[in-house]
Amino acid sequence: MTMYVYGTAGEPRGYLFETTIYGLDGAPLGRLVGSRVHRFDGSYAGEWFHQMVVERPTARPRRIPPVATPRGRPPAPTGCRRRPVADYGNFADAFDLLLTGPAGPAFEEAAE
């Protein structure tokens, strides 16, 4: 069974296999380290929250050491939208940072 990564509007944006986040097409996008989501170059993308990658104001973004990008995987089976049983849109969606990269100096700094 596929564990989808959803956008804040409830649409499937990717999927999780082990600790790696892939796009729906099977392209590797980032990795999950605890509750933080990072690109393979080590830059911070967002926080893992209810199967989403979101911007959380209480997060402490930091850069981690880069790792090699894993091989792609097969595309995910067609998923459906998440049923709206709760307001998951409390935080801004940050999934696109996995596609585009870091967005400013806050992502360059290491916060301990």
N, CA, C and O atoms as CSV, one atom per row, in Angstrom:
chain,resi,resn,atom,element,x,y,z
A,1,MET,N,N,0.841,-1.181,0.000
A,1,MET,CA,C,0.000,0.000,0.000
A,1,MET,C,C,0.886,1.244,0.000
A,1,MET,O,O,1.870,1.310,0.736
A,2,THR,N,N,0.542,2.202,-0.805
A,2,THR,CA,C,1.318,3.431,-0.938
A,2,THR,C,C,0.970,4.407,0.170
A,2,THR,O,O,-0.204,4.624,0.470
A,3,MET,N,N,2.010,5.004,0.787
A,3,MET,CA,C,1.794,6.072,1.759
A,3,MET,C,C,2.003,7.385,1.014
A,3,MET,O,O,3.134,7.794,0.750
A,4,TYR,N,N,0.902,8.032,0.683
A,4,TYR,CA,C,0.971,9.266,-0.086
A,4,TYR,C,C,1.436,10.426,0.765
A,4,TYR,O,O,1.243,10.447,1.980
A,5,VAL,N,N,2.056,11.394,0.101
A,5,VAL,CA,C,2.368,12.692,0.679
A,5,VAL,C,C,1.357,13.641,0.057
A,5,VAL,O,O,1.283,13.771,-1.165
A,6,TYR,N,N,0.581,14.303,0.904
A,6,TYR,CA,C,-0.511,15.143,0.432
A,6,TYR,C,C,-0.141,16.618,0.477
A,6,TYR,O,O,0.740,17.028,1.233
A,7,GLY,N,N,-0.818,17.401,-0.335
A,7,GLY,CA,C,-0.767,18.858,-0.243
A,7,GLY,C,C,-1.782,19.292,0.806
A,7,GLY,O,O,-2.615,18.489,1.229
A,8,THR,N,N,-1.724,20.535,1.224
A,8,THR,CA,C,-2.639,21.002,2.269
A,8,THR,C,C,-4.090,21.048,1.798
A,8,THR,O,O,-4.998,21.130,2.625
A,9,ALA,N,N,-4.327,20.998,0.487
A,9,ALA,CA,C,-5.700,20.962,-0.032
A,9,ALA,C,C,-6.229,19.528,-0.126
A,9,ALA,O,O,-7.378,19.321,-0.517
A,10,GLY,N,N,-5.405,18.537,0.227
A,10,GLY,CA,C,-5.847,17.156,0.225
A,10,GLY,C,C,-5.471,16.355,-0.999
A,10,GLY,O,O,-5.828,15.180,-1.088
A,11,GLU,N,N,-4.763,16.945,-1.949
A,11,GLU,CA,C,-4.393,16.233,-3.167
A,11,GLU,C,C,-3.082,15.469,-2.952
A,11,GLU,O,O,-2.184,15.973,-2.277
A,12,PRO,N,N,-2.959,14.261,-3.516
A,12,PRO,CA,C,-1.680,13.546,-3.417
A,12,PRO,C,C,-0.616,14.247,-4.251
A,12,PRO,O,O,-0.842,14.552,-5.422
A,13,ARG,N,N,0.545,14.502,-3.650
A,13,ARG,CA,C,1.642,15.198,-4.340
A,13,ARG,C,C,2.823,14.274,-4.589
A,13,ARG,O,O,3.614,14.518,-5.500
A,14,GLY,N,N,2.954,13.222,-3.798
A,14,GLY,CA,C,4.073,12.305,-3.903
A,14,GLY,C,C,3.799,11.102,-3.021
A,14,GLY,O,O,2.673,10.886,-2.575
A,15,TYR,N,N,4.841,10.324,-2.776
A,15,TYR,CA,C,4.686,9.195,-1.861
A,15,TYR,C,C,5.977,8.961,-1.100
A,15,TYR,O,O,7.050,9.406,-1.506
A,16,LEU,N,N,5.848,8.253,0.015
A,16,LEU,CA,C,6.968,7.978,0.904
A,16,LEU,C,C,7.311,6.504,0.812
A,16,LEU,O,O,6.432,5.650,0.925
A,17,PHE,N,N,8.591,6.200,0.606
A,17,PHE,CA,C,9.095,4.837,0.658
A,17,PHE,C,C,10.288,4.852,1.591
A,17,PHE,O,O,11.280,5.533,1.327
A,18,GLU,N,N,10.199,4.112,2.671
A,18,GLU,CA,C,11.179,4.127,3.746
A,18,GLU,C,C,11.294,5.565,4.249
A,18,GLU,O,O,10.329,6.079,4.816
A,19,THR,N,N,12.422,6.230,4.066
A,19,THR,CA,C,12.539,7.629,4.521
A,19,THR,C,C,12.712,8.593,3.355
A,19,THR,O,O,13.100,9.745,3.552
A,20,THR,N,N,12.427,8.132,2.153
A,20,THR,CA,C,12.599,8.966,0.959
A,20,THR,C,C,11.241,9.372,0.401
A,20,THR,O,O,10.329,8.552,0.295
A,21,ILE,N,N,11.121,10.642,0.049
A,21,ILE,CA,C,9.907,11.163,-0.576
A,21,ILE,C,C,10.133,11.199,-2.084
A,21,ILE,O,O,11.129,11.735,-2.568
A,22,TYR,N,N,9.190,10.619,-2.809
A,22,TYR,CA,C,9.242,10.570,-4.267
A,22,TYR,C,C,8.056,11.339,-4.832
A,22,TYR,O,O,7.007,11.440,-4.195
A,23,GLY,N,N,8.230,11.877,-6.028
A,23,GLY,CA,C,7.100,12.454,-6.746
A,23,GLY,C,C,6.201,11.325,-7.214
A,23,GLY,O,O,6.597,10.160,-7.191
A,24,LEU,N,N,5.005,11.660,-7.634
A,24,LEU,CA,C,4.083,10.634,-8.117
A,24,LEU,C,C,4.637,9.896,-9.330
A,24,LEU,O,O,4.224,8.774,-9.624
A,25,ASP,N,N,5.574,10.529,-10.032
A,25,ASP,CA,C,6.201,9.894,-11.193
A,25,ASP,C,C,7.356,8.974,-10.812
A,25,ASP,O,O,7.933,8.330,-11.688
A,26,GLY,N,N,7.709,8.896,-9.523
A,26,GLY,CA,C,8.789,8.034,-9.054
A,26,GLY,C,C,10.135,8.715,-8.936
A,26,GLY,O,O,11.120,8.066,-8.582
A,27,ALA,N,N,10.206,10.019,-9.226
A,27,ALA,CA,C,11.463,10.763,-9.105
A,27,ALA,C,C,11.756,11.051,-7.632
A,27,ALA,O,O,10.868,11.527,-6.925
A,28,PRO,N,N,12.971,10.778,-7.146
A,28,PRO,CA,C,13.307,11.079,-5.755
A,28,PRO,C,C,13.383,12.589,-5.533
A,28,PRO,O,O,13.990,13.311,-6.323
A,29,LEU,N,N,12.755,13.062,-4.442
A,29,LEU,CA,C,12.694,14.504,-4.184
A,29,LEU,C,C,13.380,14.925,-2.893
A,29,LEU,O,O,13.989,15.994,-2.844
A,30,GLY,N,N,13.296,14.115,-1.855
A,30,GLY,CA,C,13.861,14.507,-0.570
A,30,GLY,C,C,13.809,13.368,0.414
A,30,GLY,O,O,13.414,12.251,0.081
A,31,ARG,N,N,14.218,13.669,1.641
A,31,ARG,CA,C,14.224,12.621,2.664
A,31,ARG,C,C,13.665,13.140,3.971
A,31,ARG,O,O,13.730,14.329,4.280
A,32,LEU,N,N,13.126,12.224,4.711
A,32,LEU,CA,C,12.517,12.508,6.002
A,32,LEU,C,C,13.522,12.146,7.089
A,32,LEU,O,O,13.962,10.999,7.173
A,33,VAL,N,N,13.887,13.122,7.923
A,33,VAL,CA,C,14.822,12.918,9.019
A,33,VAL,C,C,14.118,13.374,10.289
A,33,VAL,O,O,14.060,14.571,10.571
A,34,GLY,N,N,13.586,12.435,11.054
A,34,GLY,CA,C,12.771,12.787,12.211
A,34,GLY,C,C,11.499,13.447,11.735
A,34,GLY,O,O,10.734,12.850,10.978
A,35,SER,N,N,11.263,14.670,12.169
A,35,SER,CA,C,10.074,15.402,11.713
A,35,SER,C,C,10.423,16.437,10.649
A,35,SER,O,O,9.558,17.198,10.215
A,36,ARG,N,N,11.695,16.468,10.226
A,36,ARG,CA,C,12.131,17.441,9.222
A,36,ARG,C,C,12.252,16.783,7.853
A,36,ARG,O,O,12.568,15.600,7.736
A,37,VAL,N,N,11.993,17.577,6.833
A,37,VAL,CA,C,12.126,17.115,5.453
A,37,VAL,C,C,13.242,17.932,4.805
A,37,VAL,O,O,13.245,19.162,4.856
A,38,HIS,N,N,14.191,17.218,4.194
A,38,HIS,CA,C,15.346,17.848,3.562
A,38,HIS,C,C,15.485,17.371,2.133
A,38,HIS,O,O,15.072,16.263,1.790
A,39,ARG,N,N,16.074,18.224,1.298
A,39,ARG,CA,C,16.464,17.816,-0.051
A,39,ARG,C,C,17.745,17.000,0.084
A,39,ARG,O,O,18.357,16.983,1.153
A,40,PHE,N,N,18.153,16.334,-0.972
A,40,PHE,CA,C,19.352,15.499,-0.918
A,40,PHE,C,C,20.626,16.319,-0.802
A,40,PHE,O,O,21.662,15.798,-0.390
A,41,ASP,N,N,20.563,17.605,-1.161
A,41,ASP,CA,C,21.733,18.469,-0.991
A,41,ASP,C,C,21.882,18.944,0.453
A,41,ASP,O,O,22.820,19.675,0.771
A,42,GLY,N,N,20.973,18.538,1.318
A,42,GLY,CA,C,21.032,18.882,2.738
A,42,GLY,C,C,20.201,20.088,3.127
A,42,GLY,O,O,20.058,20.363,4.318
A,43,SER,N,N,19.649,20.817,2.174
A,43,SER,CA,C,18.854,22.002,2.499
A,43,SER,C,C,17.496,21.594,3.077
A,43,SER,O,O,16.907,20.586,2.686
A,44,TYR,N,N,17.031,22.395,3.999
A,44,TYR,CA,C,15.754,22.167,4.686
A,44,TYR,C,C,14.601,22.547,3.770
A,44,TYR,O,O,14.650,23.580,3.103
A,45,ALA,N,N,13.551,21.706,3.734
A,45,ALA,CA,C,12.377,22.012,2.915
A,45,ALA,C,C,11.144,22.286,3.758
A,45,ALA,O,O,10.335,23.137,3.387
A,46,GLY,N,N,10.973,21.601,4.871
A,46,GLY,CA,C,9.784,21.795,5.693
A,46,GLY,C,C,9.685,20.745,6.777
A,46,GLY,O,O,10.632,20.002,7.038
A,47,GLU,N,N,8.524,20.696,7.400
A,47,GLU,CA,C,8.260,19.752,8.481
A,47,GLU,C,C,7.248,18.708,8.032
A,47,GLU,O,O,6.358,19.001,7.235
A,48,TRP,N,N,7.385,17.504,8.540
A,48,TRP,CA,C,6.453,16.413,8.261
A,48,TRP,C,C,5.297,16.538,9.242
A,48,TRP,O,O,5.503,16.495,10.454
A,49,PHE,N,N,4.079,16.693,8.725
A,49,PHE,CA,C,2.907,16.915,9.573
A,49,PHE,C,C,1.693,16.290,8.900
A,49,PHE,O,O,1.278,16.745,7.834
A,50,HIS,N,N,1.127,15.270,9.497
A,50,HIS,CA,C,-0.067,14.599,8.959
A,50,HIS,C,C,0.083,14.232,7.486
A,50,HIS,O,O,-0.790,14.529,6.671
A,51,GLN,N,N,1.208,13.578,7.149
A,51,GLN,CA,C,1.495,13.134,5.787
A,51,GLN,C,C,1.615,14.286,4.794
A,51,GLN,O,O,1.278,14.134,3.619
A,52,MET,N,N,2.094,15.436,5.263
A,52,MET,CA,C,2.304,16.604,4.406
A,52,MET,C,C,3.677,17.198,4.716
A,52,MET,O,O,4.233,16.968,5.790
A,53,VAL,N,N,4.213,17.957,3.775
A,53,VAL,CA,C,5.415,18.753,3.993
A,53,VAL,C,C,4.927,20.189,4.121
A,53,VAL,O,O,4.421,20.769,3.160
A,54,VAL,N,N,5.083,20.763,5.316
A,54,VAL,CA,C,4.519,22.085,5.577
A,54,VAL,C,C,5.563,23.020,6.180
A,54,VAL,O,O,6.598,22.588,6.686
A,55,GLU,N,N,5.259,24.306,6.110
A,55,GLU,CA,C,6.039,25.326,6.812
A,55,GLU,C,C,5.425,25.467,8.197
A,55,GLU,O,O,4.234,25.749,8.326
A,56,ARG,N,N,6.233,25.272,9.231
A,56,ARG,CA,C,5.738,25.448,10.599
A,56,ARG,C,C,6.508,26.586,11.244
A,56,ARG,O,O,7.739,26.583,11.227
A,57,PRO,N,N,5.814,27.551,11.809
A,57,PRO,CA,C,6.505,28.695,12.408
A,57,PRO,C,C,7.394,28.306,13.587
A,57,PRO,O,O,8.330,29.038,13.908
A,58,THR,N,N,7.127,27.183,14.235
A,58,THR,CA,C,7.926,26.758,15.385
A,58,THR,C,C,9.113,25.899,14.972
A,58,THR,O,O,9.892,25.482,15.829
A,59,ALA,N,N,9.267,25.628,13.694
A,59,ALA,CA,C,10.366,24.779,13.222
A,59,ALA,C,C,11.697,25.499,13.343
A,59,ALA,O,O,11.759,26.728,13.335
A,60,ARG,N,N,12.748,24.723,13.455
A,60,ARG,CA,C,14.106,25.272,13.475
A,60,ARG,C,C,14.848,24.722,12.260
A,60,ARG,O,O,15.527,23.699,12.355
A,61,PRO,N,N,14.719,25.404,11.110
A,61,PRO,CA,C,15.363,24.889,9.897
A,61,PRO,C,C,16.877,24.860,10.040
A,61,PRO,O,O,17.477,25.766,10.619
A,62,ARG,N,N,17.480,23.819,9.509
A,62,ARG,CA,C,18.937,23.726,9.509
A,62,ARG,C,C,19.373,22.883,8.330
A,62,ARG,O,O,18.622,22.045,7.831
A,63,ARG,N,N,20.578,23.115,7.901
A,63,ARG,CA,C,21.179,22.336,6.821
A,63,ARG,C,C,21.818,21.098,7.435
A,63,ARG,O,O,22.388,21.158,8.524
A,64,ILE,N,N,21.718,19.977,6.730
A,64,ILE,CA,C,22.362,18.748,7.173
A,64,ILE,C,C,23.309,18.293,6.064
A,64,ILE,O,O,23.240,18.811,4.949
A,65,PRO,N,N,24.189,17.336,6.348
A,65,PRO,CA,C,25.109,16.883,5.302
A,65,PRO,C,C,24.357,16.301,4.106
A,65,PRO,O,O,23.344,15.623,4.276
A,66,PRO,N,N,24.855,16.567,2.897
A,66,PRO,CA,C,24.197,16.020,1.703
A,66,PRO,C,C,24.385,14.510,1.608
A,66,PRO,O,O,25.314,13.948,2.189
A,67,VAL,N,N,23.494,13.869,0.874
A,67,VAL,CA,C,23.600,12.433,0.591
A,67,VAL,C,C,23.378,12.230,-0.907
A,67,VAL,O,O,22.850,13.099,-1.600
A,68,ALA,N,N,23.790,11.077,-1.377
A,68,ALA,CA,C,23.583,10.753,-2.791
A,68,ALA,C,C,22.095,10.590,-3.068
A,68,ALA,O,O,21.354,10.050,-2.246
A,69,THR,N,N,21.674,11.054,-4.213
A,69,THR,CA,C,20.269,10.910,-4.612
A,69,THR,C,C,20.011,9.452,-4.966
A,69,THR,O,O,20.726,8.876,-5.785
A,70,PRO,N,N,18.983,8.847,-4.347
A,70,PRO,CA,C,18.689,7.447,-4.661
A,70,PRO,C,C,18.120,7.292,-6.068
A,70,PRO,O,O,17.724,8.262,-6.713
A,71,ARG,N,N,18.093,6.070,-6.510
A,71,ARG,CA,C,17.506,5.756,-7.806
A,71,ARG,C,C,16.009,6.007,-7.774
A,71,ARG,O,O,15.382,5.928,-6.718
A,72,GLY,N,N,15.449,6.303,-8.912
A,72,GLY,CA,C,14.000,6.487,-9.003
A,72,GLY,C,C,13.259,5.187,-8.728
A,72,GLY,O,O,13.856,4.110,-8.721
A,73,ARG,N,N,11.977,5.294,-8.506
A,73,ARG,CA,C,11.120,4.136,-8.237
A,73,ARG,C,C,9.965,4.158,-9.232
A,73,ARG,O,O,9.769,5.140,-9.947
A,74,PRO,N,N,9.216,3.084,-9.270
A,74,PRO,CA,C,8.053,3.075,-10.165
A,74,PRO,C,C,7.053,4.168,-9.765
A,74,PRO,O,O,6.963,4.522,-8.590
A,75,PRO,N,N,6.310,4.696,-10.724
A,75,PRO,CA,C,5.286,5.689,-10.386
A,75,PRO,C,C,4.271,5.106,-9.396
A,75,PRO,O,O,4.035,3.899,-9.359
A,76,ALA,N,N,3.688,5.989,-8.606
A,76,ALA,CA,C,2.675,5.561,-7.637
A,76,ALA,C,C,1.366,5.269,-8.350
A,76,ALA,O,O,1.045,5.909,-9.352
A,77,PRO,N,N,0.610,4.306,-7.840
A,77,PRO,CA,C,-0.724,4.100,-8.418
A,77,PRO,C,C,-1.572,5.357,-8.224
A,77,PRO,O,O,-1.315,6.157,-7.324
A,78,THR,N,N,-2.562,5.516,-9.059
A,78,THR,CA,C,-3.413,6.693,-8.968
A,78,THR,C,C,-4.049,6.766,-7.591
A,78,THR,O,O,-4.701,5.823,-7.142
A,79,GLY,N,N,-3.854,7.889,-6.931
A,79,GLY,CA,C,-4.427,8.083,-5.605
A,79,GLY,C,C,-5.645,8.979,-5.668
A,79,GLY,O,O,-5.957,9.556,-6.710
A,80,CYS,N,N,-6.310,9.084,-4.574
A,80,CYS,CA,C,-7.470,9.964,-4.519
A,80,CYS,C,C,-7.222,11.043,-3.473
A,80,CYS,O,O,-6.315,10.935,-2.648
A,81,ARG,N,N,-8.020,12.051,-3.522
A,81,ARG,CA,C,-7.898,13.156,-2.573
A,81,ARG,C,C,-8.173,12.663,-1.162
A,81,ARG,O,O,-8.923,11.709,-0.954
A,82,ARG,N,N,-7.565,13.318,-0.217
A,82,ARG,CA,C,-7.792,13.017,1.187
A,82,ARG,C,C,-9.181,13.492,1.581
A,82,ARG,O,O,-9.602,14.587,1.210
A,83,ARG,N,N,-9.875,12.676,2.322
A,83,ARG,CA,C,-11.207,13.042,2.800
A,83,ARG,C,C,-11.083,14.182,3.805
A,83,ARG,O,O,-10.275,14.096,4.729
A,84,PRO,N,N,-11.858,15.236,3.648
A,84,PRO,CA,C,-11.730,16.384,4.564
A,84,PRO,C,C,-12.394,16.123,5.917
A,84,PRO,O,O,-13.548,16.491,6.137
A,85,VAL,N,N,-11.650,15.483,6.816
A,85,VAL,CA,C,-12.198,15.221,8.147
A,85,VAL,C,C,-11.654,16.196,9.181
A,85,VAL,O,O,-12.165,16.264,10.298
A,86,ALA,N,N,-10.623,16.950,8.817
A,86,ALA,CA,C,-10.046,17.933,9.727
A,86,ALA,C,C,-9.435,19.047,8.892
A,86,ALA,O,O,-9.214,18.883,7.692
A,87,ASP,N,N,-9.167,20.166,9.522
A,87,ASP,CA,C,-8.541,21.281,8.819
A,87,ASP,C,C,-7.032,21.085,8.832
A,87,ASP,O,O,-6.361,21.461,9.794
A,88,TYR,N,N,-6.497,20.495,7.763
A,88,TYR,CA,C,-5.064,20.274,7.663
A,88,TYR,C,C,-4.355,21.470,7.053
A,88,TYR,O,O,-3.131,21.453,6.927
A,89,GLY,N,N,-5.076,22.488,6.678
A,89,GLY,CA,C,-4.478,23.653,6.044
A,89,GLY,C,C,-4.003,24.710,7.017
A,89,GLY,O,O,-3.858,25.870,6.632
A,90,ASN,N,N,-3.754,24.347,8.275
A,90,ASN,CA,C,-3.291,25.318,9.258
A,90,ASN,C,C,-1.898,25.845,8.939
A,90,ASN,O,O,-1.532,26.936,9.377
A,91,PHE,N,N,-1.126,25.083,8.186
A,91,PHE,CA,C,0.225,25.473,7.824
A,91,PHE,C,C,0.332,25.576,6.307
A,91,PHE,O,O,-0.382,24.892,5.575
A,92,ALA,N,N,1.222,26.429,5.852
A,92,ALA,CA,C,1.430,26.591,4.408
A,92,ALA,C,C,2.106,25.350,3.837
A,92,ALA,O,O,2.972,24.754,4.476
A,93,ASP,N,N,1.708,24.974,2.649
A,93,ASP,CA,C,2.273,23.820,1.969
A,93,ASP,C,C,3.708,24.137,1.546
A,93,ASP,O,O,3.960,25.192,0.964
A,94,ALA,N,N,4.652,23.235,1.833
A,94,ALA,CA,C,6.052,23.441,1.470
A,94,ALA,C,C,6.562,22.366,0.517
A,94,ALA,O,O,7.766,22.291,0.274
A,95,PHE,N,N,5.693,21.547,-0.020
A,95,PHE,CA,C,6.111,20.457,-0.909
A,95,PHE,C,C,6.898,20.984,-2.110
A,95,PHE,O,O,7.841,20.335,-2.561
A,96,ASP,N,N,6.524,22.140,-2.624
A,96,ASP,CA,C,7.205,22.697,-3.798
A,96,ASP,C,C,8.676,23.000,-3.541
A,96,ASP,O,O,9.454,23.066,-4.493
A,97,LEU,N,N,9.084,23.187,-2.280
A,97,LEU,CA,C,10.502,23.401,-1.987
A,97,LEU,C,C,11.327,22.160,-2.304
A,97,LEU,O,O,12.531,22.262,-2.539
A,98,LEU,N,N,10.693,20.989,-2.312
A,98,LEU,CA,C,11.402,19.784,-2.731
A,98,LEU,C,C,11.672,19.817,-4.231
A,98,LEU,O,O,12.616,19.190,-4.712
A,99,LEU,N,N,10.849,20.541,-4.956
A,99,LEU,CA,C,10.989,20.629,-6.403
A,99,LEU,C,C,11.917,21.759,-6.828
A,99,LEU,O,O,12.615,21.641,-7.835
A,100,THR,N,N,11.931,22.861,-6.065
A,100,THR,CA,C,12.650,24.057,-6.482
A,100,THR,C,C,13.890,24.371,-5.671
A,100,THR,O,O,14.761,25.089,-6.162
A,101,GLY,N,N,14.008,23.875,-4.472
A,101,GLY,CA,C,15.199,24.146,-3.677
A,101,GLY,C,C,14.975,25.185,-2.607
A,101,GLY,O,O,13.854,25.655,-2.416
A,102,PRO,N,N,16.042,25.550,-1.902
A,102,PRO,CA,C,15.941,26.482,-0.786
A,102,PRO,C,C,15.460,27.861,-1.223
A,102,PRO,O,O,15.654,28.276,-2.366
A,103,ALA,N,N,14.828,28.558,-0.281
A,103,ALA,CA,C,14.216,29.841,-0.606
A,103,ALA,C,C,14.693,30.953,0.299
A,103,ALA,O,O,13.872,31.648,0.898
A,104,GLY,N,N,15.983,31.141,0.416
A,104,GLY,CA,C,16.468,32.286,1.170
A,104,GLY,C,C,17.481,31.928,2.219
A,104,GLY,O,O,17.784,30.753,2.430
A,105,PRO,N,N,18.024,32.970,2.901
A,105,PRO,CA,C,19.102,32.770,3.850
A,105,PRO,C,C,18.710,31.958,5.075
A,105,PRO,O,O,19.583,31.340,5.684
A,106,ALA,N,N,17.449,31.929,5.462
A,106,ALA,CA,C,17.052,31.151,6.642
A,106,ALA,C,C,17.367,29.674,6.443
A,106,ALA,O,O,17.588,28.953,7.416
A,107,PHE,N,N,17.389,29.223,5.209
A,107,PHE,CA,C,17.667,27.821,4.939
A,107,PHE,C,C,19.169,27.539,4.896
A,107,PHE,O,O,19.580,26.379,4.922
A,108,GLU,N,N,19.977,28.574,4.832
A,108,GLU,CA,C,21.426,28.401,4.791
A,108,GLU,C,C,22.016,28.274,6.186
A,108,GLU,O,O,23.065,27.656,6.367
A,109,GLU,N,N,21.347,28.854,7.165
A,109,GLU,CA,C,21.871,28.883,8.521
A,109,GLU,C,C,21.627,27.571,9.241
A,109,GLU,O,O,20.595,26.930,9.042
A,110,ALA,N,N,22.555,27.178,10.059
A,110,ALA,CA,C,22.362,25.989,10.909
A,110,ALA,C,C,21.869,26.460,12.256
A,110,ALA,O,O,22.554,27.226,12.933
A,111,ALA,N,N,20.706,26.020,12.654
A,111,ALA,CA,C,20.147,26.388,13.958
A,111,ALA,C,C,20.273,25.199,14.890
A,111,ALA,O,O,19.793,24.108,14.581
A,112,GLU,N,N,20.879,25.393,15.966
A,112,GLU,CA,C,21.072,24.302,16.935
A,112,GLU,C,C,20.163,24.476,18.113
A,112,GLU,O,O,20.181,23.658,19.032
